[in-house]
């Protein structure tokens, strides 16, 4: 899939689809956070948080770029797994080489969505700041940014778990799963804070 001025083109290869949907959700979340910041900048009502908002916009723009720029890493990780699976396995030595290659490539395929999960959690933190300090006329956009970042994390988490599970009995993915669970716990707490801010500052009930 490619981002173009006209929108989003269809997936062109299976490799291009790997984890891209999660990066796209994260990029959209970061773009919304930056938009809330820009709608806050220069407003007299928010003059006392001007410096914090300026930093928010800078970080959100950087995060959006990071989500998009790393797409090629996802495709490369997927292709490496496919290449390892095609290694010969006619002899015992070849099977050992193939097994090691598949495991290493699969670990890298899990590392990529784990990085997305980290970025998505960072984006949630920025969305929380936007909901707390940003222009109340854009409070729903801060909430939407949080929802998109949460979706990015959820999708990335599934990809991490899928790849680690495919390692079978290998313990090498245990650390990734531990970190992922920690990120998910942090994200849940941040999301709850955002809901409180959106309801309080927006003046409406989220149900």
C-alpha positions in Angstrom: 0.0 0.0 0.0 1.3 3.5 -0.8 0.3 6.9 0.5 -0.3 9.4 -2.3 -1.8 12.8 -2.6 -4.9 11.2 -3.9 -5.3 8.9 -0.9 -4.3 5.4 -0.1 -3.6 2.9 -2.9 -4.2 -0.8 -2.6 -1.7 -3.2 -1.2 0.6 -4.3 -4.0 2.3 -7.2 -2.3 1.8 -9.3 0.8 5.0 -7.9 2.2 3.8 -4.3 1.8 0.8 -5.1 3.9 2.7 -6.4 6.9 2.0 -4.1 9.9 1.4 -1.2 7.5 -2.2 -0.8 8.7 -0.9 -0.3 12.2 1.6 2.3 11.2 -1.0 4.1 9.2 -3.4 4.3 12.2 -0.5 5.6 14.3 0.5 8.2 11.7 -3.1 9.4 11.5 -3.2 9.6 15.3 -0.1 11.6 15.4 -1.3 13.9 12.6 -4.5 14.6 14.6 -2.5 15.4 17.8 -0.4 17.9 15.8 -3.6 19.4 14.3 -5.1 19.9 17.8 -1.8 21.6 18.8 -1.9 23.9 15.8 -5.5 24.8 16.5 -4.3 25.8 20.0 -1.2 27.8 19.0 -1.6 31.6 18.9 -4.9 31.6 20.8 -4.9 34.1 23.6 -7.0 31.7 25.8 -4.1 29.2 25.7 -1.2 31.6 25.9 0.0 30.1 29.2 0.6 26.7 27.6 2.0 28.0 24.3 5.5 26.5 24.9 4.1 23.1 25.9 1.9 23.0 22.8 4.8 24.0 20.6 6.7 21.0 21.9 3.7 18.8 21.5 3.3 19.7 17.8 7.0 19.1 17.2 6.9 15.7 18.8 3.7 14.7 17.1 5.1 15.7 13.7 8.2 13.7 14.4 6.2 10.7 15.5 4.0 10.8 12.4 7.1 10.8 10.2 8.6 7.9 12.1 5.5 5.8 11.6 5.6 6.3 7.8 9.3 6.1 7.2 9.7 2.7 8.8 7.3 1.0 6.5 10.1 -0.5 4.4 11.5 -2.2 7.5 8.2 -4.1 7.9 8.4 -5.3 4.3 12.0 -6.3 4.6 11.3 -8.3 7.8 8.5 -10.2 6.1 10.6 -10.9 3.0 13.4 -12.2 5.3 11.0 -14.7 6.8 9.8 -15.9 3.4 13.4 -16.2 2.2 14.4 -18.3 5.3 11.4 -20.6 4.8 12.7 -21.3 1.3 16.1 -22.5 2.5 17.0 -26.1 1.6 16.2 -28.8 4.2 17.4 -31.9 2.5 20.2 -32.7 5.0 20.5 -32.4 8.8 22.9 -29.4 8.5 20.6 -27.7 6.0 17.7 -28.2 8.4 19.7 -26.6 11.3 20.7 -23.6 9.2 17.1 -23.2 8.0 15.7 -23.4 11.5 18.1 -20.8 12.8 17.4 -18.6 9.9 13.7 -18.8 10.3 13.9 -18.1 14.0 16.1 -15.1 13.6 14.0 -13.7 10.8 10.8 -14.3 12.8 12.3 -12.5 15.8 13.0 -9.5 13.6 9.4 -9.7 12.2 8.2 -9.4 15.9 10.6 -6.6 16.7 9.0 -4.3 14.0 5.5 -4.3 15.4 6.8 -4.1 18.9 8.4 -0.8 17.8 5.0 0.3 16.5 3.5 -0.6 19.9 6.1 1.7 21.5 5.4 4.5 19.2 1.6 4.1 19.6 2.0 4.3 23.3 4.1 7.5 22.9 1.3 8.8 20.7 -1.3 8.1 23.4 0.8 10.2 25.8 0.8 13.1 23.3 -3.0 12.7 22.8 -3.4 12.9 26.6 -1.5 16.2 26.7 -3.6 17.5 23.8 -6.8 16.5 25.6 -5.6 18.2 28.8 -4.2 21.4 27.4 -5.4 21.8 23.8 -8.1 23.9 22.3 -11.5 22.6 23.6 -13.0 23.2 20.2 -10.8 20.3 19.0 -11.3 18.0 22.1 -13.0 15.3 20.0 -10.0 15.2 17.7 -7.8 14.5 20.7 -10.1 11.7 21.6 -10.1 10.4 18.1 -6.3 10.5 18.0 -6.3 8.4 21.2 -8.7 5.8 19.6 -6.4 5.6 16.5 -3.3 5.2 18.6 -5.0 2.5 20.7 -6.0 0.7 17.5 -2.4 0.9 16.2 -1.2 -0.6 19.5 -3.8 -3.4 19.4 -3.0 -4.4 15.8 0.8 -4.3 16.5 0.3 -6.4 19.6 -1.5 -9.1 17.5 1.4 -9.1 15.1 4.0 -9.4 17.9 2.1 -12.3 19.4 1.6 -14.0 16.1 5.3 -14.0 15.3 6.4 -15.0 18.8 3.9 -17.8 18.8 5.3 -19.1 15.5 8.6 -19.6 17.3 7.1 -22.5 19.2 8.9 -23.5 22.3 11.7 -20.9 21.9 12.0 -18.6 24.9 13.6 -15.8 22.8 10.3 -13.9 22.4 9.5 -13.9 26.1 11.0 -10.5 26.7 9.0 -9.0 23.8 5.8 -10.3 25.2 6.6 -8.9 28.6 7.3 -5.5 27.2 4.2 -5.6 25.1 2.0 -6.4 28.1 3.6 -3.5 30.0 2.9 -1.1 27.1 -0.7 -2.3 27.0 -1.1 -1.7 30.7 0.3 1.8 30.3 -1.9 2.5 27.3 -5.0 1.4 29.2 -4.3 3.9 32.0 -3.5 6.7 29.6 -6.7 6.0 27.6 -8.7 6.2 30.7 -7.2 9.6 31.6 -8.0 10.8 28.1 -11.6 9.8 28.4 -11.9 11.8 31.7 -10.3 14.9 30.0 -12.5 14.6 26.9 -15.7 14.3 29.0 -14.7 17.1 31.4 -13.4 19.6 28.9 -15.8 18.7 26.1 -18.9 18.7 28.3 -20.3 15.5 26.9 -20.7 11.9 28.1 -18.8 9.2 26.3 -21.0 6.5 27.8 
